[in-house]
Amino acid sequence: EVQLQASGGGLVQAGGFLRLSCAASGFTFDDYSVHWFRQAPGKEPAGVSCINNLDGSTTHIDSVKGRFTISSDNAKNTVYLQMNSLKPEDTGVYYCAAVYRAGCYSAMNYWGKGTLVTVSS
């Protein structure tokens, strides 16, 4: 069964850092794009960062550029989101999602359970 599991969330102070992990089971990420989504309190999930493992390209929304880094470790079949200089507005439930042989602007058809990130001021 295809499954995604996000982990690594927690409570941090503004200016701190956190690394999220997205582990896959039932498939490997090498033919997938993997997108991190954030659901802020009272809002719908929105894309944050994405890696296209077909060509290695990455993309981020403007508000996290220079602070977040997305990467893939093929040996561990895991995608990471390194979040530095965290701000209270980064707070939310983070989900990882994937799509087979398509780019980061395609709809994601595999979703995992989220992990909560809370950034205090």
BALO-347399 format. One record per residue (C-alpha): residue in one letter; x, y, z. Coordinates in pm, 1 decimal, always signed. Example, Ala and Ser with C-alpha at 12.3 -4.5 7.8 and 13.67 -1.06 7.14 Angstrom:
+------+----------+----------+----------+
! code !     east !    north !       up !
+------+----------+----------+----------+
!    A !  +1230.0 !   -450.0 !   +780.0 !
!    S !  +1367.0 !   -106.0 !   +714.0 !
+------+----------+----------+----------+
//
This chain:
+------+----------+----------+----------+
! code !     east !    north !       up !
+------+----------+----------+----------+
!    E !     +0.0 !     +0.0 !     +0.0 !
!    V !   +128.5 !   +345.9 !    -89.3 !
!    Q !   +176.8 !   +552.2 !   +224.6 !
!    L !   +340.3 !   +880.5 !   +321.0 !
!    Q !   +428.6 !   +977.6 !   +675.5 !
!    A !   +529.3 !  +1326.7 !   +781.9 !
!    S !   +717.5 !  +1371.3 !  +1107.8 !
!    G !   +943.6 !  +1612.6 !  +1292.9 !
!    G !   +699.2 !  +1881.3 !  +1396.5 !
!    G !   +698.5 !  +2043.8 !  +1735.0 !
!    L !   +693.6 !  +2366.7 !  +1931.7 !
!    V !   +973.9 !  +2613.9 !  +1865.6 !
!    Q !  +1040.5 !  +2979.2 !  +1934.6 !
!    A !  +1054.4 !  +3238.8 !  +1660.2 !
!    G !  +1397.7 !  +3236.9 !  +1501.0 !
!    G !  +1444.1 !  +2868.7 !  +1570.2 !
!    F !  +1472.3 !  +2579.7 !  +1331.1 !
!    L !  +1310.6 !  +2245.8 !  +1261.3 !
!    R !  +1355.6 !  +1964.3 !  +1010.5 !
!    L !  +1053.4 !  +1778.1 !   +882.5 !
!    S !  +1074.1 !  +1435.6 !   +722.8 !
!    C !   +845.5 !  +1266.0 !   +472.9 !
!    A !   +901.0 !   +892.5 !   +454.6 !
!    A !   +750.1 !   +679.2 !   +180.7 !
!    S !   +646.5 !   +317.2 !   +192.8 !
!    G !   +508.7 !   +107.0 !    -88.8 !
!    F !   +688.2 !   +315.3 !   -352.5 !
!    T !  +1004.8 !   +516.1 !   -408.0 !
!    F !  +1030.2 !   +889.6 !   -463.2 !
!    D !  +1260.2 !   +888.1 !   -764.9 !
!    D !   +973.2 !   +911.8 !  -1014.9 !
!    Y !   +764.0 !  +1152.4 !   -808.0 !
!    S !   +732.8 !  +1516.5 !   -726.0 !
!    V !   +687.1 !  +1574.7 !   -353.9 !
!    H !   +510.4 !  +1881.2 !   -221.9 !
!    W !   +491.1 !  +2012.0 !   +133.7 !
!    F !   +158.5 !  +2174.1 !   +219.3 !
!    R !    +75.5 !  +2383.6 !   +523.2 !
!    Q !   -265.3 !  +2423.5 !   +679.0 !
!    A !   -265.7 !  +2730.6 !   +899.1 !
!    P !   -531.5 !  +2757.5 !  +1169.7 !
!    G !   -868.8 !  +2830.3 !  +1010.9 !
!    K !   -735.9 !  +2810.9 !   +654.9 !
!    E !   -716.9 !  +2562.3 !   +370.5 !
!    P !   -395.0 !  +2373.4 !   +297.3 !
!    A !   -159.2 !  +2562.7 !    +70.2 !
!    G !   +161.0 !  +2455.3 !   -100.5 !
!    V !   +488.6 !  +2566.4 !    +58.5 !
!    S !   +783.8 !  +2384.0 !    -97.2 !
!    C !   +822.0 !  +2118.6 !   -363.0 !
!    I !  +1089.0 !  +1902.0 !   -518.2 !
!    N !  +1057.5 !  +1742.8 !   -860.0 !
!    N !  +1262.6 !  +1424.7 !   -831.0 !
!    L !  +1238.2 !  +1368.1 !  -1206.8 !
!    D !  +1462.9 !  +1665.5 !  -1282.7 !
!    G !  +1584.1 !  +1776.2 !   -938.0 !
!    S !  +1420.3 !  +2116.4 !   -950.3 !
!    T !  +1277.4 !  +2281.5 !   -639.9 !
!    T !  +1030.6 !  +2559.4 !   -578.7 !
!    H !   +916.6 !  +2761.8 !   -276.9 !
!    I !   +657.3 !  +3024.0 !   -205.7 !
!    D !   +803.5 !  +3370.6 !   -162.7 !
!    S !   +745.8 !  +3388.5 !   +211.7 !
!    V !   +984.2 !  +3098.2 !   +282.8 !
!    K !  +1253.3 !  +3157.1 !    +20.8 !
!    G !  +1593.4 !  +3179.9 !   +182.9 !
!    R !  +1465.9 !  +3012.2 !   +498.5 !
!    F !  +1336.3 !  +2670.4 !   +387.5 !
!    T !  +1525.3 !  +2403.3 !   +197.4 !
!    I !  +1373.3 !  +2090.2 !    +47.0 !
!    S !  +1585.0 !  +1787.9 !    -38.5 !
!    S !  +1560.7 !  +1417.3 !   -116.9 !
!    D !  +1764.2 !  +1127.8 !    +18.9 !
!    N !  +1705.5 !   +846.8 !   -228.0 !
!    A !  +1889.9 !   +590.2 !    -14.9 !
!    K !  +1646.8 !   +648.1 !   +270.8 !
!    N !  +1346.3 !   +715.2 !    +45.8 !
!    T !  +1282.8 !  +1030.3 !   +244.6 !
!    V !  +1219.2 !  +1394.1 !   +157.7 !
!    Y !  +1320.8 !  +1661.5 !   +407.2 !
!    L !  +1209.4 !  +2015.4 !   +471.3 !
!    Q !  +1469.5 !  +2213.9 !   +663.0 !
!    M !  +1301.1 !  +2518.0 !   +815.4 !
!    N !  +1523.2 !  +2793.4 !   +953.2 !
!    S !  +1450.1 !  +3135.2 !  +1100.0 !
!    L !  +1097.7 !  +3027.4 !  +1180.6 !
!    K !   +822.7 !  +3284.4 !  +1218.5 !
!    P !   +485.2 !  +3261.5 !  +1393.3 !
!    E !   +313.1 !  +3270.5 !  +1054.6 !
!    D !   +484.7 !  +2940.3 !   +971.0 !
!    T !   +257.4 !  +2772.7 !  +1225.4 !
!    G !    +30.5 !  +2501.4 !  +1093.2 !
!    V !    -10.4 !  +2136.1 !  +1014.2 !
!    Y !   +240.4 !  +2030.8 !   +749.6 !
!    Y !   +151.5 !  +1756.1 !   +505.3 !
!    C !   +363.2 !  +1591.3 !   +241.8 !
!    A !   +201.4 !  +1483.5 !    -82.1 !
!    A !   +326.2 !  +1325.8 !   -402.2 !
!    V !   +238.9 !  +1281.2 !   -768.0 !
!    Y !   +373.4 !  +1019.5 !  -1006.1 !
!    R !   +575.2 !  +1138.0 !  -1307.0 !
!    A !   +443.9 !  +1490.7 !  -1301.4 !
!    G !   +569.3 !  +1830.5 !  -1190.7 !
!    C !   +514.8 !  +2038.1 !   -880.8 !
!    Y !   +221.2 !  +2225.5 !  -1030.0 !
!    S !    +22.7 !  +1906.9 !  -1085.0 !
!    A !   -239.3 !  +1782.6 !   -842.9 !
!    M !    -96.1 !  +1554.0 !   -576.7 !
!    N !   -266.1 !  +1215.4 !   -563.6 !
!    Y !    -94.9 !  +1068.5 !   -255.9 !
!    W !   -122.9 !  +1239.1 !    +81.8 !
!    G !    +10.2 !  +1151.5 !   +422.9 !
!    K !    -90.8 !  +1241.5 !   +773.4 !
!    G !    +37.3 !  +1579.7 !   +880.9 !
!    T !   +273.1 !  +1692.4 !  +1154.1 !
!    L !   +204.4 !  +2000.8 !  +1364.6 !
!    V !   +449.2 !  +2290.2 !  +1371.7 !
!    T !   +389.9 !  +2565.0 !  +1625.7 !
!    V !   +611.8 !  +2873.4 !  +1631.1 !
!    S !   +576.9 !  +3097.3 !  +1933.7 !
!    S !   +650.3 !  +3468.9 !  +1928.4 !
+------+----------+----------+----------+
//
